[in-house]
Amino acid sequence: MRVFISYAHDIQGRKVAQALAEALRKRGVDVLWDRDLPEGNPVSLPEWIVTAVSDYPVLCVLSPDYVLRFGSGDGTAARKGVLFEGRVLQRRIYDHTDVGGCPVIPVADLAFSADLAPVVLKNLVISRFDADTEDGLEQIIRRLLALSPMPTPARPSAPVPEAGGEMALMHDLEAAAPSSAAGPSLVHDWLAVVADLSRTDLVRALPAVERIVKAAGDAEVMREVTECCLRALPGGALVAEDRRTKAWLLLRCRAWHLHRMHELSAAVSTVDEGIQLAKECGDGWMVAFGKRLLATLHGELAEVSRADARKHHLVQAVECATAASAMFHALDPAGDEYGACCNVLACVWFTQYRLDRDRSALKRANKLADQAVTYLPKDRSREYHELLILRVRISIARGDLARARDLADKALASLACHADDGASYTELLGSAHLARAELRLKEGGRDAPVNAARDISLALKFFEEISLPYASATCRWLLAKLVPGTAGVEHGDVRICERLFADTRIRLRGLEERSRRIGECVGGRWGTRRGDWREIARKLRSQV
């Protein structure tokens, strides 16, 4: 059997492609790739590429540069080989009219997020391959055998997994679209057998399980996945690969669950532990990922902290985002991971502006957001839309309402195309409506409060649909600010409550308590109201 490996010459692409080529050759597969060009000495490099892509199965090694340049030109000479190969591959996929047997197989490292894959490859099943341990090689070979069976009598074709067996379940998990209706049931079935899986099979399934659970937005299932997998790891001192697996579980699963439930301090502790494990096993990418996650968490903690702790969290957020940026830039100077760090750092500086009204922080946020635009492609969909929404809010703060309107319309129109793509896009759609509500109020006009309330109510519906308690509480607080009477209080109560508490959940409890006291005729005059709020503040802070 002969196969062609298509890859980019960035760090991750070279590492995976080299290990994959060596592993396949040890199994008797004839590998074509550009490292053999000096021996082959083709008359025309484009002709050699076209022949290889057209005549043989193709393994596409997904990496940051590969995703960025796959069939997508931008007027530069960067990664022209990937650009050309991507265009030829798109044509081959287009010409493939059978219901199965697609000769193009995407391959990615365990840490690669399927959401980042080019759209034309995202619809195919992505095989996972560990360059260090060769985990995942058997599945790749089975897929190749199914396309072109070797003439070896003992192994005429790929084995068909028995229905209901663990192999069948693993295959179904990897083949399932993240937001498919069958996904959650497959994860439930996998959880029932996870204790019996080998480490190889557990690690192989994790990326697919993670994608499905995140698409469903189910924090409780993610908690269960994390705990089951941690229990499956051996006790005592962990070897390097088990430490890497545990770091993955902490950073990409448990931290996600805690962040989603807005348990920010617990999430910070989890990420710290994950980063330490990643350092111990020498995984620089995962350390940088953890630092970027810490920046996001500290930024959000600054928003809900009292003034004395706010500065600490903002400093930590800037330091972590800066460190992550430097790490990802060192790994891949032109990569979208660096762009994602610019986006996070811009968000941190914008948070500082909102909390302290520091115009220099707003200027920094705007500059970083503009910089992130040049690094984040549309294929990096979640971060791309997060950046769009952030730019809406920055434009509002800078008084450029026309630009804010254009960006808000662009974000909402683009997100409408992802309506069936899972909870992360539902969350982004809610955030986009909140940004437009802020814009409506800034633009003013007789109907501005009504239109803003409509957008906030839509955001609330989206957030409740995917069980985001803190985001839902924020929407209810914003609605109470617009029309205090609906909460049974007055504008003066809202202003006092906003000064007393940073956490919107506590603010809502404060309004409920004040409304109850008003109903019981406790307070009434301004002086009494302030005293009443002091009592409410003491009561609520004693409960935290």
NORPEWO-V130702 format. One record per residue. OMEGA is omega in degrees with one decimal (none if undefined). Layout:
OMEGA  OMEGA
//
This chain:
177.9  178.5  178.1  177.2  177.0  -176.3  176.4  -176.8  169.1  -172.9  -176.8  -179.3  179.8  -177.7  -177.5  -178.2  179.8  -179.1  -179.2  179.6  -179.5  -178.7  -180.0  180.0  176.6  178.6  175.0  179.1  177.5  -174.0  171.4  172.0  -168.7  176.8  -178.4  -176.2  -179.0  179.0  -178.9  178.1  -178.4  177.1  -178.0  178.9  177.2  179.1  177.6  179.4  -178.2  179.9  -178.3  -178.3  -175.9  -170.2  -172.0  170.8  -175.9  172.3  -179.5  -179.4  -176.4  178.0  -176.1  -178.7  179.3  178.8  -176.2  -171.3  -177.1  177.3  -173.6  179.9  177.4  177.5  179.3  -179.1  -175.9  174.3  -178.9  178.8  178.4  179.3  -177.9  179.4  179.9  -180.0  177.3  178.7  177.7  178.9  -179.1  177.6  178.8  -177.1  -179.2  -172.6  178.5  -179.3  178.9  174.8  178.9  -175.0  179.0  -176.1  174.7  178.6  -178.5  172.0  -178.6  -174.8  -176.7  179.8  -178.9  179.6  -177.5  -176.3  173.9  -172.9  -175.9  177.8  -178.7  -179.4  177.8  177.2  179.8  176.0  179.8  -178.9  178.3  -176.3  -178.2  -174.2  -175.7  173.4  -180.0  -177.9  -177.4  -178.9  178.7  179.9  177.4  179.2  177.7  178.6  179.4  178.6  -174.9  -174.3  175.3  -178.6  179.9  -176.1  -174.9  -177.3  -174.8  -178.1  179.6  178.7  177.8  -177.3  176.3  180.0  177.5  179.8  -178.9  178.9  178.3  -180.0  178.7  179.7  -179.0  177.7  -177.3  -177.9  -174.8  171.0  -174.6  -175.6  -179.0  -179.7  -177.7  -174.0  -177.9  178.0  177.9  178.2  178.3  178.6  -180.0  178.9  -178.6  -176.9  -171.4  -179.1  -177.4  -176.8  171.6  177.8  -179.5  -178.9  178.4  -178.8  -179.6  -175.6  -171.9  -179.1  179.4  178.6  179.9  -178.5  -176.7  -177.5  179.2  177.1  177.5  -179.2  -173.7  -177.5  -178.0  177.5  178.0  176.1  -179.3  177.1  -178.2  -176.6  179.3  -178.4  177.8  177.8  -178.7  178.4  -179.2  177.8  179.1  -178.8  -177.3  172.5  -172.3  -176.6  177.5  175.1  178.5  178.4  179.6  177.2  177.3  -178.0  -178.6  -173.2  -172.5  -176.9  -177.0  -179.6  177.4  179.2  -178.9  179.1  -178.7  178.2  179.7  172.2  -165.5  -179.6  177.4  178.3  178.2  178.9  178.5  -178.8  177.0  179.3  179.5  178.6  179.9  177.8  179.6  176.6  -177.5  -179.8  172.3  -179.5  -177.1  180.0  -177.1  175.7  179.6  177.0  179.7  178.1  179.2  177.2  176.6  179.0  178.7  -177.8  179.5  176.3  179.4  175.6  178.0  -177.6  -175.7  -177.9  173.7  -171.8  -176.2  179.9  -174.3  -176.6  179.0  -177.3  178.7  177.6  178.5  -179.1  180.0  -178.3  -178.3  179.4  178.3  178.6  178.4  178.8  -178.9  -179.3  -179.3  177.8  178.2  179.0  -176.2  -172.5  -177.1  -172.4  -178.7  174.6  175.6  176.9  177.3  177.2  176.3  178.8  179.7  -178.9  175.5  179.1  179.0  179.8  177.4  175.2  178.6  177.1  -177.0  -177.3  -174.2  -177.1  179.7  -176.0  178.2  177.0  177.2  178.9  178.3  -179.7  -179.3  -179.5  -179.4  177.8  176.9  178.5  -178.8  -179.5  -176.2  -176.8  -174.5  177.6  179.2  178.2  175.3  -158.2  -176.6  -179.0  178.1  -179.5  174.4  179.6  177.1  -178.3  177.0  -179.7  173.8  -175.7  177.0  179.2  176.7  -178.9  179.9  178.6  179.5  -171.5  178.5  178.0  178.6  179.2  179.7  -178.6  178.8  178.3  179.4  -179.3  -177.7  179.4  -179.6  -179.0  177.9  178.8  -177.5  -173.3  -176.7  -173.1  171.9  -171.1  -177.4  179.1  173.7  177.2  178.6  178.5  175.4  179.3  178.6  177.7  176.0  178.2  179.3  176.4  177.2  179.2  -179.5  -179.4  178.8  179.1  177.4  -176.6  -174.8  -175.7  -174.6  -179.0  -179.8  -179.6  177.7  179.0  178.4  178.8  179.6  178.3  176.0  178.1  178.7  179.2  -179.8  -177.8  178.3  -179.9  -177.7  172.7  174.3  -171.3  -176.1  178.6  177.9  178.7  178.0  178.5  179.9  177.7  -179.8  177.1  177.5  177.3  -179.1  -177.2  -176.5  -178.2  179.3  176.8  178.4  -179.4  179.6  -179.1  179.5  177.3  -179.7  -179.1  179.1  -178.6  -179.0  178.4  -175.2  -171.3  177.0  -177.5  -176.0  177.9  178.4  176.2  -179.5  176.6  176.7  178.2  178.6  -179.5  178.8  178.4  178.3  -179.0  176.3  -179.9  178.9  178.4  173.4  -176.7  -179.4  177.2  -176.0  -178.3  178.4  -179.9  -179.9  176.6  178.3  -179.8  176.1  177.4  179.0  -179.3  179.1  -178.0  -176.2  -179.9  177.5  -178.4  -176.8  none
//
